């Protein structure tokens, strides 16, 4: 059983142009002849970092990671025009075509899991398997839990700090209230509310990593990050209500591993349970004493072991086929 992350492998970066103003920053690392895998980061509004490639054995995987539109090193930073879920799905496909890959393992957590599922439903023949963490399904109830009522009962003091500067008349739709302040307010207001949103997000997401989850000092980069997150939330992630579960039959018949921490307060464990129950032969791993974040030790070990087992499964399948 592998424990901990793999050593960091050297990466080669490239930029992929789109049919719009967006340019997508992509990194490839590991073995070009290995199992192709695409890493889908969370958010929306987050980005990839150099540790994300360490969940895969670089001798066996060809690891593709990219920053989604407006995020990280993709440009223009924070751009919201032509920035929808459908645009991101097409970017994932364009990246596959750029690297001339037939099929890939989808590896995503939180929003990345949602995006991976939607891509798999749109391009089922391009997916060889899925490893999903802390699944977010983009439903009204999933957003409501985080930004309206649900997690609020678990963290009452942090919740009061989150809503205290929003007039009571606007508190029935907090996503809209924050969206208006972040997208239409002056710079000082944007800094303030980006910090408030980020502090609430960190409080809900943190379980075993409290020492590393101190409040982020608001800056222009944080404004852009939270603007993307609220852009997607306000538009309900540019998908129909319950779209993933309603189209579960469109997923390819490939191995699916779903991993979820029992103390994940950002994405509901029940979402992963419903998803697993809907996918025949899927595997659901519920991790005790584990929260939402990918950096938690239990989560690291479970994800790395899942990528290792996927290699073993493919090797076994290949040997069986040759007999």
TAJOQUI-V35246 format. One record per helix or strand. SS is the DSSP state (h for helix, s for strand). FROM is the first residue (numbers start at 1). TO is the last residue. If there is no record, write none. Layout:
BEGIN
ss = (SS | SS)
from = (FROM | FROM)
to = (TO | TO)
END
This chain:
BEGIN
ss = (s | s | s | h | s | s | h | s | h | h | s | h | h | h | h | h | h | h | h | h | h | h | s | h | s | h)
from = (11 | 23 | 35 | 52 | 61 | 75 | 85 | 104 | 111 | 124 | 127 | 140 | 151 | 156 | 168 | 174 | 187 | 210 | 220 | 236 | 243 | 248 | 255 | 269 | 283 | 297)
to = (17 | 30 | 40 | 55 | 66 | 75 | 98 | 109 | 122 | 126 | 133 | 147 | 154 | 163 | 170 | 184 | 205 | 212 | 234 | 238 | 246 | 250 | 261 | 278 | 287 | 322)
END
